Amino acid sequence: MELEELSKLEEKVKLLVESLKHLKEENESLKLELGQLKKESSLKTEERLEIKKKVATLIQLIDSLES
C-alpha cells in the first residue's frame, strides 16, 4: 500500500469517526427528548384520568338529584 493510499484511507477513517461522534451526540439528545416526551405523556394521562373521575362524580351527583 502506497503512502498516498494510506493517507486517503486515514482521512476516510477520520471522517467516519467524526460522523460516529456526531451520531452519538444526536442519539443522546434524542434519548433525552424522548424521555421528556414520555414524562409529558404520562402527566397528560394522569390529568385525563383525574378529569374522568371528576366527570363521573358530577354525573353521579346529577343522577342523585333525579332520584
Buried (B, 14 or more C-beta within 10 A) or exposed (E): EEEEEEEEEEEEEEEEEEEEEEEEEEEEEEEEEEEEEEEEEEEEEEEEEEEEEEEEEEEEEEEEEEE
